[in-house]
Amino acid sequence: MTSLIAKEAMLRKDFLKGEEIRTIYFGGGTPSLANPEWLEKIIRSISTHFSLSLQEVTLEANPDDLTQEKLAAWKAMGIDRLSLGIQSFKDEVLQFYNRAHNAKESLDAIELARAAGFKKFSMDLIYGFPSSNHELWVSDLETALSQNPGHLSCYALTVEEGTALGNWTKKGKFNPANEDFVAEQFEILQQMTEKAGYEQYEISNFAKPGQESLHNSLYWKGQAYLGLGPGAHSFDREQRFFNPSHNPTYIKSLTEGTLALISDPLEEVDRLNEYILTALRTRWGVDLEWLQHQFGKDLASEKAIPLREFEKEGWVKREKKNLSLSKSGMLVADSIAQALFY
């Protein structure tokens, strides 16, 4: 598979139109299980076909996958940031999520990574696990913050149809927490991270100054990006592209020297609405001046009625030519964005 990803990189060497690559992100699936030599070959291939000015190379890792040997190899090839899928520090919750690691392994993994010289971390946590009170979530946050990771990505537990959790819910074997309970945990998250010196720079992401994910910030700012491998997504600011998730299809096309890309052209109104949606999720907010220059829309006047209502509720803030959400507004971000769509 590595040689095919390298081949895809060669075939798509003009996708970014000469733009320098500043970040690389190994994610999706379980890249921490991959042979380090494979990852190094991919980095070499990218450096061969693209102009690089790397500021960040991230690897998603499961805590139980970390070893001294792997960490040393990752560090040597230029990986400098680890995104750890911890989810919880409670063993009973991890068992429910069907995670292979336990809480002790998470703490050991952080210690091991620091000993190997890694300084940039992100921890993934899940909130909204049903309980009679918030003690479990507060305890998870206290443990995470005590490790001083510098970055947290926190997501609400969601029940999706067709998943094991969805089937359990349908059969009455699992009762999800109600919306108010989940919202309260989101507010606890905001309060505890702020007190610990973290800034909520995107609805689900919290970082100490200078420790934001540079890679993910590119997505939220609408920059172009290239995804390689089965199921990977790319964006050139006008169209989205998708690689087939079906491995045999991906392998067959590249073996024959062709790309099996699926393109999804975006109408201007789609790009406009997507910018509103993603920009509102961030601390940078919507640049009203740029939006008018780029799309010819005066959002402040054209959406004055809903904006006045949102300001009255204390959900949005306007500073000069910038529109952003307040902490309480982040609870209803999707509804606000929907009301501002064209």
Secondary structure as a PSIPRED ss2 file (coil, helix, strand):
# PSIPRED VFORMAT (PSIPRED V4.0)

   1 M C   1.000  0.000  0.000
   2 T H   0.000  1.000  0.000
   3 S H   0.000  1.000  0.000
   4 L H   0.000  1.000  0.000
   5 I H   0.000  1.000  0.000
   6 A H   0.000  1.000  0.000
   7 K H   0.000  1.000  0.000
   8 E H   0.000  1.000  0.000
   9 A H   0.000  1.000  0.000
  10 M H   0.000  1.000  0.000
  11 L H   0.000  1.000  0.000
  12 R C   1.000  0.000  0.000
  13 K C   1.000  0.000  0.000
  14 D C   1.000  0.000  0.000
  15 F C   1.000  0.000  0.000
  16 L C   1.000  0.000  0.000
  17 K C   1.000  0.000  0.000
  18 G C   1.000  0.000  0.000
  19 E C   1.000  0.000  0.000
  20 E C   1.000  0.000  0.000
  21 I E   0.000  0.000  1.000
  22 R E   0.000  0.000  1.000
  23 T E   0.000  0.000  1.000
  24 I E   0.000  0.000  1.000
  25 Y E   0.000  0.000  1.000
  26 F E   0.000  0.000  1.000
  27 G C   1.000  0.000  0.000
  28 G C   1.000  0.000  0.000
  29 G C   1.000  0.000  0.000
  30 T C   1.000  0.000  0.000
  31 P H   0.000  1.000  0.000
  32 S H   0.000  1.000  0.000
  33 L H   0.000  1.000  0.000
  34 A C   1.000  0.000  0.000
  35 N C   1.000  0.000  0.000
  36 P H   0.000  1.000  0.000
  37 E H   0.000  1.000  0.000
  38 W H   0.000  1.000  0.000
  39 L H   0.000  1.000  0.000
  40 E H   0.000  1.000  0.000
  41 K H   0.000  1.000  0.000
  42 I H   0.000  1.000  0.000
  43 I H   0.000  1.000  0.000
  44 R H   0.000  1.000  0.000
  45 S H   0.000  1.000  0.000
  46 I H   0.000  1.000  0.000
  47 S H   0.000  1.000  0.000
  48 T H   0.000  1.000  0.000
  49 H H   0.000  1.000  0.000
  50 F C   1.000  0.000  0.000
  51 S C   1.000  0.000  0.000
  52 L E   0.000  0.000  1.000
  53 S E   0.000  0.000  1.000
  54 L E   0.000  0.000  1.000
  55 Q E   0.000  0.000  1.000
  56 E E   0.000  0.000  1.000
  57 V E   0.000  0.000  1.000
  58 T E   0.000  0.000  1.000
  59 L E   0.000  0.000  1.000
  60 E E   0.000  0.000  1.000
  61 A E   0.000  0.000  1.000
  62 N C   1.000  0.000  0.000
  63 P H   0.000  1.000  0.000
  64 D H   0.000  1.000  0.000
  65 D H   0.000  1.000  0.000
  66 L C   1.000  0.000  0.000
  67 T C   1.000  0.000  0.000
  68 Q H   0.000  1.000  0.000
  69 E H   0.000  1.000  0.000
  70 K H   0.000  1.000  0.000
  71 L H   0.000  1.000  0.000
  72 A H   0.000  1.000  0.000
  73 A H   0.000  1.000  0.000
  74 W H   0.000  1.000  0.000
  75 K H   0.000  1.000  0.000
  76 A H   0.000  1.000  0.000
  77 M C   1.000  0.000  0.000
  78 G C   1.000  0.000  0.000
  79 I C   1.000  0.000  0.000
  80 D C   1.000  0.000  0.000
  81 R E   0.000  0.000  1.000
  82 L E   0.000  0.000  1.000
  83 S E   0.000  0.000  1.000
  84 L E   0.000  0.000  1.000
  85 G E   0.000  0.000  1.000
  86 I E   0.000  0.000  1.000
  87 Q E   0.000  0.000  1.000
  88 S C   1.000  0.000  0.000
  89 F C   1.000  0.000  0.000
  90 K C   1.000  0.000  0.000
  91 D H   0.000  1.000  0.000
  92 E H   0.000  1.000  0.000
  93 V H   0.000  1.000  0.000
  94 L H   0.000  1.000  0.000
  95 Q H   0.000  1.000  0.000
  96 F H   0.000  1.000  0.000
  97 Y C   1.000  0.000  0.000
  98 N C   1.000  0.000  0.000
  99 R C   1.000  0.000  0.000
 100 A C   1.000  0.000  0.000
 101 H C   1.000  0.000  0.000
 102 N C   1.000  0.000  0.000
 103 A H   0.000  1.000  0.000
 104 K H   0.000  1.000  0.000
 105 E H   0.000  1.000  0.000
 106 S H   0.000  1.000  0.000
 107 L H   0.000  1.000  0.000
 108 D H   0.000  1.000  0.000
 109 A H   0.000  1.000  0.000
 110 I H   0.000  1.000  0.000
 111 E H   0.000  1.000  0.000
 112 L H   0.000  1.000  0.000
 113 A H   0.000  1.000  0.000
 114 R H   0.000  1.000  0.000
 115 A H   0.000  1.000  0.000
 116 A C   1.000  0.000  0.000
 117 G C   1.000  0.000  0.000
 118 F C   1.000  0.000  0.000
 119 K C   1.000  0.000  0.000
 120 K E   0.000  0.000  1.000
 121 F E   0.000  0.000  1.000
 122 S E   0.000  0.000  1.000
 123 M E   0.000  0.000  1.000
 124 D E   0.000  0.000  1.000
 125 L E   0.000  0.000  1.000
 126 I E   0.000  0.000  1.000
 127 Y E   0.000  0.000  1.000
 128 G C   1.000  0.000  0.000
 129 F C   1.000  0.000  0.000
 130 P C   1.000  0.000  0.000
 131 S C   1.000  0.000  0.000
 132 S C   1.000  0.000  0.000
 133 N C   1.000  0.000  0.000
 134 H C   1.000  0.000  0.000
 135 E H   0.000  1.000  0.000
 136 L H   0.000  1.000  0.000
 137 W H   0.000  1.000  0.000
 138 V H   0.000  1.000  0.000
 139 S H   0.000  1.000  0.000
 140 D H   0.000  1.000  0.000
 141 L H   0.000  1.000  0.000
 142 E H   0.000  1.000  0.000
 143 T H   0.000  1.000  0.000
 144 A H   0.000  1.000  0.000
 145 L H   0.000  1.000  0.000
 146 S H   0.000  1.000  0.000
 147 Q C   1.000  0.000  0.000
 148 N C   1.000  0.000  0.000
 149 P C   1.000  0.000  0.000
 150 G C   1.000  0.000  0.000
 151 H E   0.000  0.000  1.000
 152 L E   0.000  0.000  1.000
 153 S E   0.000  0.000  1.000
 154 C E   0.000  0.000  1.000
 155 Y E   0.000  0.000  1.000
 156 A E   0.000  0.000  1.000
 157 L C   1.000  0.000  0.000
 158 T C   1.000  0.000  0.000
 159 V C   1.000  0.000  0.000
 160 E C   1.000  0.000  0.000
 161 E C   1.000  0.000  0.000
 162 G C   1.000  0.000  0.000
 163 T C   1.000  0.000  0.000
 164 A H   0.000  1.000  0.000
 165 L H   0.000  1.000  0.000
 166 G H   0.000  1.000  0.000
 167 N H   0.000  1.000  0.000
 168 W H   0.000  1.000  0.000
 169 T H   0.000  1.000  0.000
 170 K H   0.000  1.000  0.000
 171 K C   1.000  0.000  0.000
 172 G C   1.000  0.000  0.000
 173 K C   1.000  0.000  0.000
 174 F C   1.000  0.000  0.000
 175 N C   1.000  0.000  0.000
 176 P C   1.000  0.000  0.000
 177 A C   1.000  0.000  0.000
 178 N C   1.000  0.000  0.000
 179 E H   0.000  1.000  0.000
 180 D H   0.000  1.000  0.000
 181 F H   0.000  1.000  0.000
 182 V H   0.000  1.000  0.000
 183 A H   0.000  1.000  0.000
 184 E H   0.000  1.000  0.000
 185 Q H   0.000  1.000  0.000
 186 F H   0.000  1.000  0.000
 187 E H   0.000  1.000  0.000
 188 I H   0.000  1.000  0.000
 189 L H   0.000  1.000  0.000
 190 Q H   0.000  1.000  0.000
 191 Q H   0.000  1.000  0.000
 192 M H   0.000  1.000  0.000
 193 T H   0.000  1.000  0.000
 194 E H   0.000  1.000  0.000
 195 K H   0.000  1.000  0.000
 196 A C   1.000  0.000  0.000
 197 G C   1.000  0.000  0.000
 198 Y C   1.000  0.000  0.000
 199 E E   0.000  0.000  1.000
 200 Q E   0.000  0.000  1.000
 201 Y E   0.000  0.000  1.000
 202 E E   0.000  0.000  1.000
 203 I C   1.000  0.000  0.000
 204 S C   1.000  0.000  0.000
 205 N E   0.000  0.000  1.000
 206 F E   0.000  0.000  1.000
 207 A E   0.000  0.000  1.000
 208 K C   1.000  0.000  0.000
 209 P C   1.000  0.000  0.000
 210 G C   1.000  0.000  0.000
 211 Q C   1.000  0.000  0.000
 212 E C   1.000  0.000  0.000
 213 S C   1.000  0.000  0.000
 214 L H   0.000  1.000  0.000
 215 H H   0.000  1.000  0.000
 216 N H   0.000  1.000  0.000
 217 S H   0.000  1.000  0.000
 218 L H   0.000  1.000  0.000
 219 Y H   0.000  1.000  0.000
 220 W H   0.000  1.000  0.000
 221 K C   1.000  0.000  0.000
 222 G C   1.000  0.000  0.000
 223 Q C   1.000  0.000  0.000
 224 A C   1.000  0.000  0.000
 225 Y E   0.000  0.000  1.000
 226 L C   1.000  0.000  0.000
 227 G C   1.000  0.000  0.000
 228 L C   1.000  0.000  0.000
 229 G C   1.000  0.000  0.000
 230 P C   1.000  0.000  0.000
 231 G C   1.000  0.000  0.000
 232 A C   1.000  0.000  0.000
 233 H E   0.000  0.000  1.000
 234 S E   0.000  0.000  1.000
 235 F E   0.000  0.000  1.000
 236 D C   1.000  0.000  0.000
 237 R C   1.000  0.000  0.000
 238 E C   1.000  0.000  0.000
 239 Q E   0.000  0.000  1.000
 240 R E   0.000  0.000  1.000
 241 F E   0.000  0.000  1.000
 242 F E   0.000  0.000  1.000
 243 N C   1.000  0.000  0.000
 244 P C   1.000  0.000  0.000
 245 S C   1.000  0.000  0.000
 246 H C   1.000  0.000  0.000
 247 N H   0.000  1.000  0.000
 248 P H   0.000  1.000  0.000
 249 T H   0.000  1.000  0.000
 250 Y H   0.000  1.000  0.000
 251 I H   0.000  1.000  0.000
 252 K H   0.000  1.000  0.000
 253 S H   0.000  1.000  0.000
 254 L H   0.000  1.000  0.000
 255 T H   0.000  1.000  0.000
 256 E C   1.000  0.000  0.000
 257 G C   1.000  0.000  0.000
 258 T C   1.000  0.000  0.000
 259 L C   1.000  0.000  0.000
 260 A C   1.000  0.000  0.000
 261 L C   1.000  0.000  0.000
 262 I E   0.000  0.000  1.000
 263 S E   0.000  0.000  1.000
 264 D E   0.000  0.000  1.000
 265 P E   0.000  0.000  1.000
 266 L C   1.000  0.000  0.000
 267 E C   1.000  0.000  0.000
 268 E H   0.000  1.000  0.000
 269 V H   0.000  1.000  0.000
 270 D H   0.000  1.000  0.000
 271 R H   0.000  1.000  0.000
 272 L H   0.000  1.000  0.000
 273 N H   0.000  1.000  0.000
 274 E H   0.000  1.000  0.000
 275 Y H   0.000  1.000  0.000
 276 I H   0.000  1.000  0.000
 277 L H   0.000  1.000  0.000
 278 T H   0.000  1.000  0.000
 279 A H   0.000  1.000  0.000
 280 L H   0.000  1.000  0.000
 281 R C   1.000  0.000  0.000
 282 T E   0.000  0.000  1.000
 283 R C   1.000  0.000  0.000
 284 W C   1.000  0.000  0.000
 285 G C   1.000  0.000  0.000
 286 V E   0.000  0.000  1.000
 287 D E   0.000  0.000  1.000
 288 L H   0.000  1.000  0.000
 289 E H   0.000  1.000  0.000
 290 W H   0.000  1.000  0.000
 291 L H   0.000  1.000  0.000
 292 Q H   0.000  1.000  0.000
 293 H H   0.000  1.000  0.000
 294 Q H   0.000  1.000  0.000
 295 F H   0.000  1.000  0.000
 296 G C   1.000  0.000  0.000
 297 K C   1.000  0.000  0.000
 298 D C   1.000  0.000  0.000
 299 L H   0.000  1.000  0.000
 300 A H   0.000  1.000  0.000
 301 S H   0.000  1.000  0.000
 302 E H   0.000  1.000  0.000
 303 K C   1.000  0.000  0.000
 304 A H   0.000  1.000  0.000
 305 I H   0.000  1.000  0.000
 306 P H   0.000  1.000  0.000
 307 L H   0.000  1.000  0.000
 308 R H   0.000  1.000  0.000
 309 E H   0.000  1.000  0.000
 310 F H   0.000  1.000  0.000
 311 E H   0.000  1.000  0.000
 312 K H   0.000  1.000  0.000
 313 E H   0.000  1.000  0.000
 314 G C   1.000  0.000  0.000
 315 W C   1.000  0.000  0.000
 316 V E   0.000  0.000  1.000
 317 K E   0.000  0.000  1.000
 318 R E   0.000  0.000  1.000
 319 E E   0.000  0.000  1.000
 320 K C   1.000  0.000  0.000
 321 K C   1.000  0.000  0.000
 322 N E   0.000  0.000  1.000
 323 L E   0.000  0.000  1.000
 324 S E   0.000  0.000  1.000
 325 L E   0.000  0.000  1.000
 326 S C   1.000  0.000  0.000
 327 K C   1.000  0.000  0.000
 328 S C   1.000  0.000  0.000
 329 G H   0.000  1.000  0.000
 330 M H   0.000  1.000  0.000
 331 L H   0.000  1.000  0.000
 332 V H   0.000  1.000  0.000
 333 A H   0.000  1.000  0.000
 334 D H   0.000  1.000  0.000
 335 S H   0.000  1.000  0.000
 336 I H   0.000  1.000  0.000
 337 A H   0.000  1.000  0.000
 338 Q H   0.000  1.000  0.000
 339 A H   0.000  1.000  0.000
 340 L H   0.000  1.000  0.000
 341 F C   1.000  0.000  0.000
 342 Y C   1.000  0.000  0.000
